[in-house]
Amino acid sequence: MDVRRRSEKAVYSSDVFAADEKPLKPHKKQQEEDNLLNIDDALPLPLYLTNGLFFAMFFSVMYFLLSRWREKIRNSTPLHVVTLSELVAIFSLIASVIYLLGFFGIGFVQTFVSRGNNDSWDVEDDENDEQFILKEDSRNHANTLGCVVPPPSARHASMVPPQPVMSIAEKPAPLVTPASSEEDEEIIKCVVQGKMPSYSLESKLGDCKRAASIRKEALQRITGKSLEGLPLEGFNYESILGQCCELPIGYIQIPVGIAGPLLLNGSEYSVPMGTTEGCLVASTNRGCKAIYASGGATAILLRDGMTRAPCVRFGTAKRAAELKFHVEDPIKFETLANVFNQSSRFARLQRIQCAIAGKNLYMRFVCSTGDAMGMNMVSKGVQNVLDYLQNEYPDMDVIGISGNFCSDKKPAAVNWIEGRGKSVVCEAIITEEVVKKVLKTEVAALVELNMLKNLTGSAMAGALGGFNAHASNIVSAVYIATGQDPAQNIESSHCITMMEAVNDGKDLHISVTMPSIEVGTVGGGTQLASQSACLNLLGVKGANREAPGSNARLLATIVAGSVLAGELSLMSAISAGQLVKSHMKYNRSTKDVTKASS
């Protein structure tokens, strides 16, 4: 094979050529795809005229046959005795029905047009043929070319290695990793070319892991970026289908550490924490040790109610006020509660808090949701009530089922004041001996630091619910480990930390008040294997059948107790001047980052 022939097989582009170059001869299969006839080319008339002809034929022959059959019935003539005109009409009816069932003939005619052509999923077995070049992805810009798929023959030493055809924008060549089978290779090519949507792989293949593998390889080829460090094996992709994550390409590895035992309300808990921050688990663990040595902590659940606040609009502010008085009326509220409660076995409407802005009304529904975090549950109940109110207030315009007066995944004063989810206060008395020996500081120093940092400093910053040292650190870590929604860390981390010297100034009273801890033990990510194991470790896995909602409430108190331990340890480290030293020791990598990056 001469050099010219090898170069033609190594590099081919059907879109852009240099001014002084001639186009290379395209691949056989590429020619077959480019030579496919259009639908209009296969019809004697334009497509719209053909459609009109068959449409008219269908109704005319149907009318003719019905008229003839009616006459035969009146004249007692057997229906199976047909004339030549009736026979022609029957065949015309069948032909028009076939055409119309094929969506005006497109699918029917295409079967004849494409007869003899190979399916795009078939693979040619000719050893002399090279793999055809991937077409330009429909999602790329018009001036960007696809890259060559390395042919199998490139493994021979005598073959010149294929060179990628660079785009005008100098896009890097996509990384190509051989697929596990020829069929998977063809599917990957279809995804890259835009012939098959990536989101449909699970439904078409019936294998979630295989779909994730194909999607991952297709993404690498499209972007030219390696995903080598993103693991694929060892995860049950069926468990997330339709409920946790769409278009998966792998999973993220987050280490889980254990802090504890946390002695809370007389019981011991080993608290799982998913985090990549050094010192966090160790610091929380030290706080748990101090609490345990001082006799434990006490947590009290103050409120339990998830919220959803739709926004509705009327023609006048007066009409909005009328609905406000309607839903706040105790007698009529009972009716609304019955309508709401019918949406679920566990949802129970507690109250409706209203706010008016002009002619717009915001109704904040508060309800208990059992062991579920409850967002979907409360939304379903709210929709039932809105449908009911629509009958009595036909002029009510529902703007949205969520009007941000809820308020979900946003810092908001309404959550800080009224609460959302579980409202918990947790306290402990740390003895003077433990403060000195375990925490390495003094009671008076802690009290002063808390006043100037967590209270005064946060007030100077205009904090909203942020009167603490690092509550969100612990909340996020426990949420990740137990399958909660990490985005709800925003309002769940609302916390005010209080410290006071007691027992003649010898001991330390510390408390954390958290009005909006949003957790659940069923639904969402809680049913995944790793997260379910962490919930099982805490003894709150799944729903509590004997006392619905008790598992979720217990989890909320454990979160508050863990925050208490984290606050105690971090404040002690700052007071003793140990923060920087400990982070430099435990939160700094000794690896050579220049070598790691290479």
C-alpha positions as CSV (number, residue, x, y, z in Angstrom):
1,M,0.0,0.0,0.0
2,D,1.6,3.3,-1.0
3,V,1.8,6.4,1.1
4,R,-0.9,8.2,-0.8
5,R,-3.4,5.4,-0.1
6,R,-2.5,5.3,3.5
7,S,-2.9,9.0,4.0
8,E,-6.3,8.9,2.4
9,K,-7.5,6.3,4.9
10,A,-5.9,8.0,7.9
11,V,-7.4,11.5,7.4
12,Y,-10.7,12.3,5.8
13,S,-13.0,15.3,6.1
14,S,-16.2,15.8,4.2
15,D,-16.8,19.4,5.2
16,V,-13.7,21.6,4.9
17,F,-10.7,21.3,2.5
18,A,-7.7,23.5,2.0
19,A,-7.9,25.8,-1.0
20,D,-5.1,23.8,-2.8
21,E,-6.4,20.3,-1.9
22,K,-8.9,18.1,-3.6
23,P,-11.5,16.2,-1.7
24,L,-10.6,12.7,-0.8
25,K,-12.8,9.8,-2.0
26,P,-15.4,9.2,0.7
27,H,-16.0,5.9,2.4
28,K,-18.4,3.4,0.8
29,K,-20.8,3.5,3.7
30,Q,-20.6,7.3,3.8
31,Q,-21.5,7.4,0.1
32,E,-24.5,5.2,0.7
33,E,-25.8,7.5,3.5
34,D,-25.3,10.6,1.4
35,N,-27.0,9.0,-1.6
36,L,-30.3,8.3,0.2
37,L,-33.3,9.7,-1.6
38,N,-35.5,12.3,-0.1
39,I,-39.2,11.5,0.4
40,D,-40.2,14.0,-2.3
41,D,-37.9,12.3,-4.8
42,A,-39.8,9.0,-4.4
43,L,-43.2,10.5,-5.1
44,P,-44.6,11.4,-8.5
45,L,-46.2,14.5,-7.0
46,P,-45.0,16.9,-4.3
47,L,-45.6,15.6,-0.8
48,Y,-48.4,17.9,0.1
49,L,-50.3,17.1,-3.1
50,T,-49.9,13.4,-2.5
51,N,-51.2,13.7,1.1
52,G,-54.2,15.7,-0.2
53,L,-54.9,13.1,-2.8
54,F,-55.0,10.1,-0.4
55,F,-56.9,12.1,2.1
56,A,-59.6,12.9,-0.4
57,M,-59.6,9.3,-1.6
58,F,-60.2,8.0,1.8
59,F,-63.4,10.0,2.5
60,S,-64.8,9.7,-1.0
61,V,-64.5,5.9,-1.2
62,M,-65.7,5.6,2.3
63,Y,-68.8,7.6,1.5
64,F,-69.3,5.6,-1.7
65,L,-69.1,2.2,0.1
66,L,-71.4,3.3,2.9
67,S,-74.0,4.5,0.3
68,R,-73.8,1.2,-1.6
69,W,-74.1,-0.9,1.5
70,R,-77.1,1.0,2.7
71,E,-78.8,0.4,-0.6
72,K,-78.0,-3.4,-0.4
73,I,-79.4,-3.6,3.1
74,R,-82.6,-1.9,2.0
75,N,-82.9,-4.2,-1.1
76,S,-81.9,-7.3,0.9
77,T,-78.9,-7.8,-1.3
78,P,-76.0,-9.8,0.2
79,L,-73.1,-7.6,1.2
80,H,-70.5,-10.1,-0.1
81,V,-71.8,-9.6,-3.7
82,V,-69.7,-6.7,-5.0
83,T,-69.5,-5.0,-8.3
84,L,-66.3,-4.0,-10.0
85,S,-66.7,-0.4,-8.9
86,E,-67.1,-1.6,-5.3
87,L,-64.1,-3.8,-5.5
88,V,-61.9,-0.9,-6.8
89,A,-63.3,1.3,-4.0
90,I,-62.4,-1.3,-1.4
91,F,-58.8,-1.5,-2.6
92,S,-58.6,2.3,-2.7
93,L,-59.8,2.4,0.8
94,I,-57.2,-0.1,2.0
95,A,-54.4,1.8,0.2
96,S,-55.5,5.2,1.7
97,V,-55.7,3.7,5.2
98,I,-52.2,2.3,4.9
99,Y,-50.9,5.6,3.7
100,L,-52.6,7.6,6.5
101,L,-51.5,5.1,9.2
102,G,-48.0,5.7,8.0
103,F,-48.3,9.4,9.0
104,F,-49.4,10.6,5.6
105,G,-47.3,8.0,3.9
106,I,-43.8,9.1,5.1
107,G,-43.0,6.0,7.0
108,F,-44.6,3.7,4.4
109,V,-42.8,5.2,1.4
110,Q,-39.5,5.3,3.3
111,T,-39.5,1.5,3.7
112,F,-39.3,1.3,-0.1
113,V,-36.9,4.2,-0.5
114,S,-34.4,2.8,2.0
115,R,-34.8,-0.9,0.9
116,G,-31.4,-2.3,0.1
117,N,-29.5,0.1,2.4
118,N,-27.8,-1.1,5.5
119,D,-29.1,-0.1,8.9
120,S,-27.0,2.4,10.7
121,W,-26.6,-0.1,13.6
122,D,-25.2,-2.8,11.3
123,V,-21.4,-3.3,11.2
124,E,-19.6,-4.3,8.0
125,D,-17.4,-7.3,8.3
126,D,-15.1,-6.5,5.4
127,E,-11.6,-6.5,6.8
128,N,-10.4,-4.1,4.0
129,D,-12.9,-1.4,5.0
130,E,-11.9,1.2,7.6
131,Q,-14.4,2.4,10.2
132,F,-16.4,5.3,8.7
133,I,-15.8,8.8,9.9
134,L,-18.1,10.2,12.6
135,K,-20.4,12.8,11.3
136,E,-20.5,16.3,12.8
137,D,-22.5,16.3,16.0
138,S,-25.7,18.3,15.6
139,R,-25.0,20.1,18.8
140,N,-21.7,21.5,17.7
141,H,-21.3,24.7,15.8
142,A,-21.4,24.6,12.0
143,N,-17.7,25.4,11.7
144,T,-16.6,22.5,13.9
145,L,-15.6,19.1,12.4
146,G,-15.9,15.7,13.9
147,C,-12.7,13.6,14.5
148,V,-11.6,10.4,13.0
149,V,-12.3,7.1,14.8
150,P,-9.1,5.1,14.8
151,P,-9.5,2.1,12.5
152,P,-8.6,-1.4,13.7
153,S,-5.8,-1.6,11.1
154,A,-4.0,1.2,12.9
155,R,-2.5,-1.5,15.1
156,H,-0.2,-2.6,12.2
157,A,3.3,-1.1,12.3
158,S,3.2,-0.4,8.6
159,M,0.0,1.7,8.8
160,V,0.5,5.5,9.3
161,P,-1.3,6.5,12.5
162,P,-4.5,8.4,11.8
163,Q,-4.4,12.2,12.5
164,P,-7.4,14.1,13.8
165,V,-8.8,16.8,11.5
166,M,-8.7,20.0,13.6
167,S,-11.6,22.4,13.5
168,I,-11.3,26.0,12.6
169,A,-11.6,26.8,16.3
170,E,-8.7,24.3,17.0
171,K,-11.0,22.0,19.0
172,P,-8.9,19.1,20.5
173,A,-9.4,15.7,19.1
174,P,-12.0,13.6,21.1
175,L,-10.6,10.8,23.2
176,V,-11.6,7.5,21.9
177,T,-11.7,4.4,24.1
178,P,-12.7,1.1,22.4
179,A,-16.2,0.0,23.3
180,S,-16.8,-3.4,24.9
181,S,-18.7,-4.7,21.9
182,E,-19.3,-3.7,18.3
183,E,-22.9,-3.0,19.1
184,D,-22.0,-0.6,21.8
185,E,-19.5,1.1,19.4
186,E,-22.3,1.8,16.9
187,I,-24.6,3.1,19.7
188,I,-21.8,5.5,20.9
189,K,-21.4,6.8,17.3
190,C,-25.2,7.4,17.1
191,V,-25.1,9.4,20.3
192,V,-22.1,11.4,19.2
193,Q,-23.7,12.1,15.8
194,G,-27.0,13.2,17.4
195,K,-29.0,10.3,15.9
196,M,-29.9,9.0,19.3
197,P,-30.7,11.2,22.3
198,S,-28.5,10.5,25.3
199,Y,-31.4,10.6,27.7
200,S,-33.2,7.7,25.9
201,L,-30.4,5.2,26.4
202,E,-31.9,3.6,29.6
203,S,-35.3,3.0,28.0
204,K,-33.9,1.7,24.7
205,L,-31.2,-0.5,26.1
206,G,-33.0,-1.7,29.3
207,D,-29.6,-1.7,31.1
208,C,-28.9,1.3,33.2
209,K,-25.2,0.5,33.8
210,R,-24.6,-0.1,30.1
211,A,-26.4,3.2,29.3
212,A,-24.2,5.1,31.7
213,S,-21.0,3.5,30.2
214,I,-22.1,4.5,26.7
215,R,-23.1,8.0,27.7
216,K,-19.7,8.5,29.4
217,E,-17.7,7.4,26.4
218,A,-19.8,9.5,24.1
219,L,-19.2,12.5,26.3
220,Q,-15.5,12.0,26.2
221,R,-15.5,11.8,22.4
222,I,-17.7,14.9,22.1
223,T,-15.7,17.1,24.5
224,G,-12.3,15.7,24.0
225,K,-11.9,15.6,27.8
226,S,-10.9,12.5,29.8
227,L,-13.2,11.2,32.5
228,E,-10.7,8.5,33.6
229,G,-11.0,9.4,37.3
230,L,-14.8,9.2,37.4
231,P,-15.7,5.6,38.5
232,L,-18.4,3.7,36.8
233,E,-18.2,0.2,38.4
234,G,-19.6,-0.6,41.8
235,F,-22.8,1.4,41.7
236,N,-26.4,0.3,41.3
237,Y,-27.7,2.6,38.5
238,E,-31.2,1.1,38.6
239,S,-31.6,2.5,42.1
240,I,-31.5,6.1,40.8
241,L,-33.6,5.7,37.7
242,G,-36.5,8.1,37.7
243,Q,-35.9,9.4,41.2
244,C,-32.4,10.6,42.0
245,C,-30.3,11.5,39.0
246,E,-30.8,11.7,35.3
247,L,-28.2,11.1,32.5
248,P,-25.6,9.4,34.9
249,I,-22.0,8.9,33.7
250,G,-20.6,7.6,37.0
251,Y,-20.6,8.5,40.7
252,I,-18.6,10.7,43.0
253,Q,-16.5,9.2,45.8
254,I,-16.9,11.1,49.1
255,P,-15.2,9.7,52.2
256,V,-17.4,9.1,55.2
257,G,-16.0,9.5,58.7
258,I,-17.5,8.7,62.1
259,A,-17.8,11.2,65.0
260,G,-18.8,9.9,68.4
261,P,-20.2,8.4,70.4
262,L,-22.6,11.3,70.7
263,L,-24.4,10.9,74.0
264,L,-27.8,12.5,73.3
265,N,-31.0,12.2,75.5
266,G,-29.4,9.1,77.2
267,S,-28.6,7.3,74.0
268,E,-25.3,6.9,72.1
269,Y,-25.0,7.6,68.4
270,S,-22.1,7.2,66.0
271,V,-22.6,10.1,63.6
272,P,-21.6,9.5,59.9
273,M,-20.2,12.5,58.1
274,G,-19.5,12.7,54.4
275,T,-16.9,15.4,53.7
276,T,-13.7,16.2,52.0
277,E,-12.6,18.8,54.5
278,G,-9.8,17.8,56.8
279,C,-10.2,18.3,60.6
280,L,-14.0,18.5,60.4
281,V,-14.7,14.9,61.6
282,A,-11.8,15.1,64.1
283,S,-13.1,18.4,65.5
284,T,-16.7,17.1,65.8
285,N,-15.4,13.9,67.4
286,R,-13.6,16.0,70.0
287,G,-16.8,17.9,70.8
288,C,-18.6,14.6,71.2
289,K,-15.9,13.4,73.6
290,A,-16.4,16.6,75.7
291,I,-20.1,16.2,75.8
292,Y,-19.9,12.5,76.7
293,A,-17.4,13.2,79.5
294,S,-19.8,15.9,80.9
295,G,-22.9,13.6,81.0
296,G,-24.3,14.1,77.6
297,A,-26.6,16.6,75.8
298,T,-30.3,17.1,75.7
299,A,-32.3,17.9,72.5
300,I,-36.0,19.0,72.4
301,L,-38.1,19.1,69.3
302,L,-40.1,22.4,69.2
303,R,-42.0,22.2,66.0
304,D,-42.4,19.8,63.0
305,G,-44.0,21.2,59.9
306,M,-42.9,21.4,56.2
307,T,-44.2,24.4,54.2
308,R,-45.2,25.3,50.7
309,A,-46.5,28.7,49.8
310,P,-48.4,29.2,46.5
311,C,-48.9,32.6,45.0
312,V,-52.4,33.5,43.7
313,R,-53.6,36.7,42.1
314,F,-57.0,38.5,42.0
315,G,-58.4,41.5,40.1
316,T,-58.4,43.6,43.3
317,A,-56.7,43.6,46.6
318,K,-60.1,43.3,48.2
319,R,-60.7,39.9,46.7
320,A,-57.3,38.8,47.8
321,A,-58.1,39.8,51.4
322,E,-61.4,38.0,51.2
323,L,-59.6,34.7,50.5
324,K,-57.1,35.5,53.3
325,F,-60.0,35.8,55.8
326,H,-61.6,32.7,54.3
327,V,-58.6,30.3,54.8
328,E,-57.8,31.8,58.3
329,D,-61.4,31.2,59.5
330,P,-61.2,28.2,62.0
331,I,-64.4,26.7,60.7
332,K,-63.5,26.9,57.1
333,F,-60.0,25.8,57.8
334,E,-61.3,22.4,59.0
335,T,-62.8,21.9,55.5
336,L,-59.5,22.9,53.8
337,A,-57.6,20.6,56.2
338,N,-59.8,17.6,55.2
339,V,-59.2,18.4,51.5
340,F,-55.5,18.6,52.1
341,N,-55.2,15.5,54.2
342,Q,-56.9,13.4,51.5
343,S,-53.7,13.7,49.4
344,S,-51.6,11.4,51.7
345,R,-51.8,8.9,54.6
346,F,-49.3,11.0,56.5
347,A,-49.8,14.6,55.5
348,R,-51.7,16.6,58.1
349,L,-52.3,20.3,57.6
350,Q,-51.5,22.3,60.7
351,R,-52.1,25.9,59.7
352,I,-52.1,28.4,56.9
353,Q,-50.2,31.7,57.2
354,C,-51.1,34.4,54.7
355,A,-49.3,37.5,53.4
356,I,-50.7,40.0,50.9
357,A,-48.8,42.2,48.4
358,G,-51.3,44.3,46.7
359,K,-53.7,42.0,44.9
360,N,-51.4,39.0,45.3
361,L,-51.9,36.6,48.1
362,Y,-49.3,34.2,49.5
363,M,-50.6,31.3,51.5
364,R,-47.9,29.4,53.5
365,F,-49.2,25.9,54.2
366,V,-47.6,24.1,57.2
367,C,-48.1,20.4,57.6
368,S,-46.5,17.3,59.2
369,T,-45.2,14.7,56.7
370,G,-44.4,11.6,58.7
371,D,-40.8,10.3,58.2
372,A,-40.5,11.9,54.7
373,M,-38.8,15.3,54.3
374,G,-42.1,16.1,52.7
375,M,-41.7,18.6,49.9
376,N,-43.6,16.5,47.4
377,M,-46.2,15.5,49.9
378,V,-47.0,19.1,50.9
379,S,-47.0,20.2,47.3
380,K,-49.6,17.5,46.4
381,G,-51.8,18.6,49.3
382,V,-51.6,22.3,48.4
383,Q,-52.6,21.4,44.8
384,N,-55.7,19.7,46.1
385,V,-56.7,22.8,48.2
386,L,-56.1,25.1,45.2
387,D,-58.3,23.0,43.0
388,Y,-61.0,23.2,45.8
389,L,-60.7,27.0,46.2
390,Q,-60.9,27.5,42.5
391,N,-64.6,26.4,42.6
392,E,-65.4,29.1,45.2
393,Y,-63.1,31.7,43.8
394,P,-63.3,31.3,40.0
395,D,-61.5,34.6,39.5
396,M,-58.4,33.3,41.4
397,D,-55.4,33.1,39.1
398,V,-52.8,30.6,40.4
399,I,-49.4,32.2,39.5
400,G,-47.3,29.3,40.9
401,I,-47.5,26.5,43.5
402,S,-44.4,28.0,45.0
403,G,-44.2,31.7,45.6
404,N,-41.0,31.7,47.7
405,F,-42.8,32.5,50.9
406,C,-42.1,28.9,51.8
407,S,-39.1,29.4,51.7
408,D,-37.1,26.5,50.2
409,K,-33.3,26.4,49.6
410,K,-32.9,30.2,50.2
411,P,-32.0,32.2,53.3
412,A,-35.2,33.7,54.6
413,A,-36.3,35.4,57.7
414,V,-39.6,33.5,57.6
415,N,-37.8,30.2,58.2
416,W,-35.6,31.8,60.9
417,I,-38.7,33.1,62.8
418,E,-41.5,30.7,62.0
419,G,-39.4,27.6,61.4
420,R,-39.6,25.0,58.6
421,G,-39.2,21.3,58.9
422,K,-38.0,20.4,62.4
423,S,-37.2,23.1,65.0
424,V,-34.8,21.8,67.6
425,V,-32.9,23.2,70.6
426,C,-30.0,21.3,72.0
427,E,-28.0,22.0,75.2
428,A,-25.3,20.6,77.4
429,I,-23.3,21.6,80.4
430,I,-19.6,21.1,80.0
431,T,-17.7,20.9,83.2
432,E,-14.7,23.1,84.0
433,E,-12.4,20.0,84.1
434,V,-13.5,18.9,80.6
435,V,-13.1,22.4,79.2
436,K,-9.5,22.6,80.4
437,K,-8.4,19.0,79.7
438,V,-10.3,18.1,76.6
439,L,-10.9,21.5,75.0
440,K,-7.7,23.1,76.2
441,T,-9.3,26.4,77.0
442,E,-11.2,28.4,79.7
443,V,-14.9,28.9,80.3
444,A,-14.6,32.7,80.5
445,A,-12.7,32.8,77.2
446,L,-15.3,30.7,75.4
447,V,-18.2,32.9,76.7
448,E,-16.4,36.1,75.6
449,L,-15.5,34.7,72.2
450,N,-19.0,33.5,71.5
451,M,-20.5,36.9,72.4
452,L,-18.0,38.8,70.2
453,K,-17.8,36.4,67.3
454,N,-21.1,34.5,67.0
455,L,-23.4,37.2,68.3
456,T,-21.8,40.7,67.8
457,G,-19.7,39.8,64.8
458,S,-22.6,38.1,63.0
459,A,-24.8,41.1,63.8
460,M,-22.2,43.4,62.3
461,A,-22.2,41.3,59.2
462,G,-26.0,41.5,58.9
463,A,-26.3,37.7,59.2
464,L,-29.6,36.0,58.7
465,G,-29.7,32.9,60.9
466,G,-25.9,32.8,60.9
467,F,-25.2,33.4,64.6
468,N,-22.9,30.4,64.9
469,A,-19.3,29.3,64.1
470,H,-19.8,26.6,61.4
471,A,-23.1,24.9,61.8
472,S,-23.4,24.4,58.0
473,N,-20.2,22.3,58.0
474,I,-21.8,19.6,60.2
475,V,-25.2,19.9,58.6
476,S,-23.8,19.4,55.1
477,A,-21.6,16.4,56.1
478,V,-24.5,14.6,57.9
479,Y,-26.8,15.4,55.0
480,I,-24.5,14.0,52.4
481,A,-23.9,10.8,54.4
482,T,-27.6,10.2,55.1
483,G,-29.1,11.0,51.7
484,Q,-30.7,14.3,52.5
485,D,-31.0,17.2,50.0
486,P,-27.6,19.1,50.3
487,A,-29.2,22.2,48.9
488,Q,-31.4,22.5,52.0
489,N,-28.3,23.0,54.0
490,I,-29.0,26.7,53.4
491,E,-32.0,27.0,55.8
492,S,-31.2,23.9,57.8
493,S,-28.0,25.6,59.0
494,H,-29.9,28.5,60.5
495,C,-28.5,28.4,64.1
496,I,-27.8,30.6,67.0
497,T,-25.1,29.4,69.4
498,M,-25.3,30.5,73.0
499,M,-22.7,30.1,75.8
500,E,-23.0,31.1,79.4
501,A,-20.9,30.4,82.6
502,V,-23.0,28.5,85.2
503,N,-22.4,27.0,88.6
504,D,-20.6,30.0,89.9
505,G,-18.8,30.5,86.7
506,K,-17.0,27.2,86.8
507,D,-19.0,25.2,84.1
508,L,-20.1,26.1,80.6
509,H,-23.7,26.0,79.4
510,I,-23.8,25.7,75.6
511,S,-26.9,25.5,73.4
512,V,-27.7,25.6,69.7
513,T,-31.2,26.6,68.5
514,M,-32.0,25.5,64.9
515,P,-35.5,26.4,63.7
516,S,-35.5,24.8,60.2
517,I,-33.8,21.4,60.0
518,E,-35.3,19.7,56.9
519,V,-34.6,15.9,57.0
520,G,-36.4,12.7,56.2
521,T,-35.6,9.0,56.4
522,V,-37.7,7.8,53.4
523,G,-37.7,8.9,49.8
524,G,-35.0,10.6,47.7
525,G,-31.4,9.7,48.4
526,T,-32.2,7.9,51.7
527,Q,-33.0,4.7,49.9
528,L,-29.6,4.4,48.1
529,A,-27.4,1.6,49.6
530,S,-24.6,3.8,51.1
531,Q,-27.0,6.4,52.5
532,S,-29.3,3.7,53.8
533,A,-26.4,2.1,55.6
534,C,-25.6,5.4,57.4
535,L,-29.2,5.8,58.4
536,N,-29.2,2.3,59.7
537,L,-26.1,3.1,61.8
538,L,-28.1,5.8,63.5
539,G,-31.1,3.6,64.0
540,V,-33.4,5.7,61.9
541,K,-33.6,3.8,58.6
542,G,-36.9,3.9,56.7
543,A,-40.3,4.7,58.2
544,N,-41.3,4.0,61.7
545,R,-44.5,2.0,61.5
546,E,-45.4,2.2,65.2
547,A,-44.9,6.0,65.5
548,P,-44.9,7.6,62.0
549,G,-42.5,10.6,61.8
550,S,-40.4,9.6,64.9
551,N,-37.4,8.5,62.8
552,A,-37.2,11.8,61.0
553,R,-37.6,13.7,64.2
554,L,-34.9,11.7,65.9
555,L,-32.5,12.4,62.9
556,A,-33.2,16.1,63.3
557,T,-32.2,16.0,67.0
558,I,-29.0,14.0,66.1
559,V,-28.1,16.7,63.5
560,A,-28.6,19.4,66.2
561,G,-26.5,17.4,68.7
562,S,-23.7,17.0,66.1
563,V,-23.8,20.8,65.5
564,L,-23.5,21.3,69.2
565,A,-20.4,19.2,69.3
566,G,-18.9,20.9,66.3
567,E,-19.6,24.4,67.7
568,L,-18.0,23.5,71.0
569,S,-14.8,22.1,69.5
570,L,-14.2,24.8,66.9
571,M,-14.9,27.7,69.3
572,S,-12.4,26.0,71.8
573,A,-9.8,25.7,69.0
574,I,-10.2,29.4,68.1
575,S,-10.1,30.4,71.8
576,A,-6.9,28.3,72.4
577,G,-5.3,29.6,69.2
578,Q,-5.2,26.0,67.7
579,L,-7.2,26.6,64.5
580,V,-4.4,27.5,62.1
581,K,-2.0,25.0,63.6
582,S,-4.5,22.1,63.4
583,H,-5.5,22.9,59.8
584,M,-1.9,23.2,58.7
585,K,-1.2,19.7,60.2
586,Y,-4.3,17.8,59.2
587,N,-5.8,19.7,56.3
588,R,-2.8,20.2,54.1
589,S,-1.6,17.7,51.5
590,T,2.1,16.8,51.5
591,K,1.9,15.7,47.8
592,D,3.8,17.6,45.1
593,V,1.0,19.3,43.3
594,T,3.1,19.8,40.2
595,K,3.6,16.1,39.9
596,A,0.0,15.3,40.8
597,S,-1.3,17.6,38.1
598,S,0.9,16.0,35.4
